[in-house]
Amino acid sequence: MASVRGEMSGDHRHCDDLFSAVESAVSAGQWAVATEAFANYRKAMLAHFEAEEKVLFPVFEERTGMRMGPTQVMRNEHAQMRELIEAAGAGVAEKDGEEYGGYAETLLIMMQQHNMKEENVLYPMCDEHLADRMGTLIPSI
C-alpha cells in the first residue's frame, strides 16, 4: 500500500539528486549543464511544494482541524526555500560560482532540516490520519 511518507520521501530524494547535479556542474564550471540542471531542479522542487500545498496539506488540515500546526511551518519554510532557489538561480544565470555556492549551502541545510521534519513528523501524521484516502491522494501528488 502506498504511503505519503514513502511517496513524498522518494520525491525528496529525487529533488536531492537533481540538486547534486547542479552542484557538480557548477563545481566543474560547466555553466550550460548547470543551467539545465538547475531548471530541472527548480521545476521538481516547485512541483513538490505545490503538491503539498495544494493537495496534501489541505486534505490533512480538513481531516485533523490543524491549520496552524506543522503544515503552516512547512508552508513558511517553502516560502523561504523559494527565495533561496531564486537567489541560487541568479548565481547560475550570472555564472557566478561564489554567489550560487553561498545560497546553495544555505538552501541545502534548510532542505535537509525541512525534509527531516516532514519525513519524521508530518508524513507519518498524514499516513495515520489519511489512510483511507491513499488511493485517491497519492496519484494527485
GIHUVEN-V197281 format. One record per helix or strand of 2 or more residues. SS is the DSSP state (h for helix, s for strand). FROM is the first residue (numbers start at 0). TO is the last residue. If there is no record, write none. Layout:
BEGIN
ss=SS from=FROM to=TO
ss=SS from=FROM to=TO
END
This chain:
BEGIN
ss=h from=3 to=26
ss=h from=30 to=63
ss=h from=69 to=92
ss=h from=96 to=128
ss=h from=130 to=139
END
